[in-house]
Amino acid sequence: SGINARVRGVGDLFNRGLYDIHIELKHWPLLEWEADPTAERIAAADIMQTKLEWLCPTPTVGRIVEILKRTKHSAFPVCVYTSCSQHSDDGCDGTLHNRSHLKLVGLILRSQVVTLLKLEHFRKISDPKLPLLSYGALTQFYPKHPDIDDVTLEFDQQNHVVDVDLYMNPSPYTVSPLSPITKVFTFFRSLGLRHLVVVNNRGEVDGIITRAELQEHNIDRVFREKEQCDLVFGNTATSQVYSIQDPNSRVR
């Protein structure tokens, strides 16, 4: 074991470790132990994803299938417009390009949504809510959860609704757009998070952060962009901009 340790030590002087190389080749978003020091100058709004999908508390089967087939997201914010009914998709288009009055009410995993479809746990919109599935029923496919391509549905089931609000996490971890990335990084490392919703001071969804956004190369890219912004507007421009702009805006 001592020889192996010395050989590995010498090898690490010339290139990265074998495991590190495989992690990079597989594109696994594993985090370092500590955030890069440059992350202190980066806020959550700088790296969050604003182009994401969301679900209403009771979306139609057709809406869910369309979103699942279009994306590979592993979780979805559950949101409501203050001006639209929870029991209809009217005005709720499932994309986060219009965040005005879009309130966060929970978070649900892709695996949960697909399982509900697989078990045909949906109803007609005029029918009462179905009995709550047991934990065993909801996790019966673990660890190999079915994908949306494994679900077969009839055409007349597309207008049925799924009670997502019964199975979502009603109090997911959230962070302010102004929160430093060092704080966000600590949340992910200490709590084992995979998703962190960014919510402004009005309770509206601004975006979402995953481990992919916290990768070192992504943080370096954002830092370089902020440095260029400093050269144009001055050293304090990026640190002051959030205090004079609407919380929904982003500095890129």
N, C-alpha and C positions, 0 to 999 in steps of 0.2 A: 504493500500500500504506500510505503514511503517513496519507492521508485516511481509509482504511478503519479503521486502528487508532484514530484519534481519534474517529471516529463510533462505533466499538464501545465505546470508553472512556466516552464520554458516555452511551451507551445503558445501560451497566452501572451507571451512577449511579442510574438510575430503576427498573431491574428486573434480574432475573437474566439471564444469557447465554442465547442461543437454544438452544445445545446442552444446557445444563443443564436448560432447560425441557422439551426433548424427552426427555431421559433420565428425568426425573421422570414425564412422561406415559406413557412406555413401561414404567415400573416396573422399570427395570434396576437391580439392586443394585450400583451402582458405589460404591467407597469413596473417601472423601476422602484427601488425602495424609497427613494426621495425624489421630489420634484426638482427639475433643473432650476438653478438660481435665477435664470432669466424669467422664470414664470412669475416672479414677484411683481413684474410690471404688466402682467397680462390679466385681464378680467374675464369672467365667465362669458360675457357678451362677445368677446373677441373670438372664441373658439367654438361656441355652441352651434349646433345644426338648426337652422331655421326652416329648412325644407323637410318637413316630416309629416307623417300621417297621424290622424287621431280618430277616435271613435266617439259617437254619441253614447249615452248610457243604455239606449235600446236601439241599436242600429239594425237595419234589415240584413237578412242573410246575403242578399245580392251585393249590398254595400261592402260587407266584410270580405266576401270572396274576391271582389274586385280589388280591394286594397291588399289582401294577402298575396294575390297573384302578381301584383305590380311591384311589391316591395319584398325585401328580406328582413325587415326590422324585427327584432326579437321582443319588442314591447311597444305599446301604444298608449299615449296619454288619453284619458277619457275626459272629454270636455263638453261644455254646453254653452251655447249662446244665450245671453239673457233674454233675447227676443224670440227664441224658437222653443218649441215644445220638446220635452224629453222623450216623448213617445212618437216622434216623427223625425225623419231625416231632412225635412224641409229647411232649407237655408244652411244645412250642415253638409258641406261638400267633402269633408274628410281630408282636406289639405290645409296646411298652416301658412297660407299666403296672406290671409286676412285675419289678424289677431285681435281686432277690435271687439271688445266685450266677450272674448272667448275665455271662459273660466275653467280652471282645472278642478276636476272632482275626483280623479283617481288615476290609476295606472294598471294596465292588464297585460299579461305576457302573451306573446304569440302562441305559445304552446297551449295556454288555457283556452284561447279563442278557437283554435283548430280542434281541440278536444270537444268543445261544446258543439261544434258543427258535426264532428264525427259521430257523436252520440245522438245527433238530431235533437238536441236540447233547445228547441226554439218553439215559438207559438205564433198563432195568428194575432194580429195587432189588437183585435177585439176581445181576445181570450184573457183570462186572468193569468198572473205569473205562475210559472211551473214550480213544483216543489224543489227546494234547494238540493243539488247533488251532494252526496257525501264526499269527504276528502278522498276516500279510497276510489270512488268512481272517477273523480276528476284527475287522479294521478295514476290510473291503472295502466297507462301506456309508458310510464316512466321506466327507464331513461330514454327510450327511443320513441319520442312523441311523433305522431303522424304529421305529415306535411299537408298542405292544402290540396296537392295533387292526389292524395290518398282518399280524399273525401268525394263521395258521389251524392249529388243532390238532384231532386226532381225540379223541373222548371217552375211548377206552381209553388215551390218552397222559397223562391227568391224573395218574395214579399213578406215572408214571416220575419219576426223580430227575435233577437237574442237579448236576454236580460244580462248584459255585460255588467251592469251596476251591482249585481248580486255576487260577482266573483272577482271584481277588481280590488286592488289595494286602495282603500279610500283615503289613506294618508301617506302617500309616497314622500320620500325625501325630496326637498326642493332647495334651490339656492337662488340668491339674487343675481341679476345681471352684473352687478358691481362687485360681486365677491371675487377676491383674488384666486388665481388658479392654484396657488399653494394650498388654500383652504379646500378647494374642490378636490385636489389630489389627495389630501388627508382623508376626506370623506370616503373616497373610493378605496383607499388602502385599509383604513381602519374598520369600515363597515362592509367591505366586500361588495360594493355596489357595481352594477353593470349599467345602470341608467340613472341620470340625475336631471330632473326637469327644472328648467330655468323659469322662474315666475317673477314678474315685476311687482311693484308695491300696490298694484290694484288687483292682484290675484290672477292676472292674465298670463297665459303661456307665451313666453318669448322664444323658447327653443328647448333643446334637449342636449345633454352631454353624455357621451359614452366613453369607454376606454380608448376607442380609436382616436377621439379628439385629444386625448391626453398623451399620445405617443410623442416621444422626444422630437422626432422630425417635424411633427405638426406644430409643436410649441416653438421650435426654432424658426419655422416659416413665419408664424404670426409675429414673433419677436422682431424679425427682420423688417416686416411690414410696418411695425410700429416705429422702428428706428428711422425708416424712410419718412414716415409722417412727422417725426420730430425734426428732421432736417428741413422740412418744408414749413412747418408751423411753429417751430420752437420746441425747446425741451419740455415745457410744461403743458403743451397743447393737449396731448393725449391724456394727461392726468386730470385736466380740468373739463374736458369735453362732456363727461357724463353729468356734471352738475348743471349744465345749461341746455342739454338736449332732452328730448322725451325719452323715458325709460325704454320705450320699444325700439329705439334706434340702436344701430351698431356702429362701432368704429372699426374699420378694416384697413 
